[in-house]
Amino acid sequence: MRKILAFLLYFPVMAFAQDAAPKEWKQLFNGKDLKDWHIKIRNYALDDNFGKTFRVEDGLMKVRYDGYSSFDEKFGHIFYKDKFSYYKIAVEYRFVGEQAKDGPGWATRNSGIMLHCQSPESMGKDQDFPISIEVQLLGGLGNGKRTTCNVCTPGTNLVFQNKLDKRHCINSDSKTYDGDQWVRAEVLVLGDSLIRHYVNGEKVLEYTKPQTGGGNVLGHDPALLVEGKLLGEGYISLQSESHPVDFRKVELLNLCGCTDPKASNYKSYYVKSDNKSCVYKRKKK
């Protein structure tokens, strides 16, 4: 295990998925509707899309608050229907407009990609954030440095620079992206071993061994927060944290699959074997 992890840590930055054609990426957001997604907003039942917080307009997934009189800590998340373990996800986003009334100051131009999430069904009605690893998306405020693709840890911890790090958020090495410009965030996720963040193709953060534990989550089922339990898979969700944000692309490259070159569905870029999924052509008699 140590040898495998060491190999992964020093593998060239963009080596994973380099052989994958664009058509190999699965479009999680179809640009038309919210099919295959589930919504959970704090203090509301699953799939109650209060105020049309999440909507599709002009081919974009939009997060809006024109249906709110006050934000009132109604943190929301939209979950893709399937779980994943080994993959690369890419999200193209931009912040627009003004923050919702009474949104917390820290949430200005703030959203996130939540990885290895608990299921939306297992969240408490008044739970604020899913137990997950958050790739924190931040827009610049026009007055100094503000990195994006940081990592935050609602109900989780991680190993950073070879030490268990219990800080809630760790900043990346990214540039600051002011204004309403589009930014592409990519994340390489290798089960419970390694997670890497990229911004517009540049590696900005890396850590290992995501695990449950710590705090920074409210309203959850305590039985799900087992200290030190490694997170090897989970759901993916996007946040609504009180600032309007657009997503024009949410795509995923699965890195787990058939690794037998003799199979018709073999892919050279898979890093995790699932040879039960292999498909073989029948020989003609």
C-alpha positions, 0 to 999 in steps of 0.5 A: 500500500505504501509503495502504491501511494508513493507512486501516486504522489510522484506520478506526473501531474497530468498523467492520469486520464491523458489518454482519454478522448473528450467523448469518454467524459460523462456529462453529469449535467445535460444542459437541459434540466436537472434530471439525475440530480437530487436537491437537499436544502437545509430545513426542507425535505429532500427534493424540495427545491425551495425558491427554485434555488437550483434551475436550468436557464440558457444551458446553464445550471444556475443557483439563484435566491430571488425566491428568498426574502432572507437567506437564513442559513438555508444552505443547499446542495444538489447531488448527482444520483450515483456514487463514485470512487476513482475518477476525475471531475471537472466543473466550470463555474462563475460567480455573478450578481449580488449575495442573498440578503443576510448571507454570511460574510464568509459565503460571498462568492463562495460555493463548492464541489462536495466529494465522497458525500454521504447520501442525500437521503441520510442527511438530517432535515436541518443538517447544514452540510453533508459529511464530505470533502469540500473543494471550496470554490471562491471568487476574488473580492477585488481587493487582494488575494483569495485562492480557489479550489481550497479544501474544507472538511465538514465532518471530515479530516485529511492528511496534508504534508504527511500529517493528520490535519484537522484544520477546517480549511486549507488554502490552495496555491491558486491565483485569484479570479476576480469578476465574473470570469469562467474558471475550470476546476478539476479534481483527481480522486483516487478512492481513500488514497489521494486527492488533487486539485487543479485550476485551469490545468494547474495543480494547486493542492494535494492531500491524502487519506480523506476520513470522517471525523472532526466537526464543522457539520450540524444536524447530522446523524452521529452514527455516520461520523465515525472518527478516522474512518477512511472515505473511499467513495461517495456522492458528488454535490454542488453547493448553494451558500448564498451567492449566485453562481453558474455552472456550465459544465459538470463532467466526470471521467471514471477511472475504475473499470475493465483493465484487461486489454483483451476486453472490448471495454478496456480503457488504458487510463483506468487506474482501478480494476473492476474486471467483473465489468469486462465485456468480451466478444464471442468467437464465431463458431 
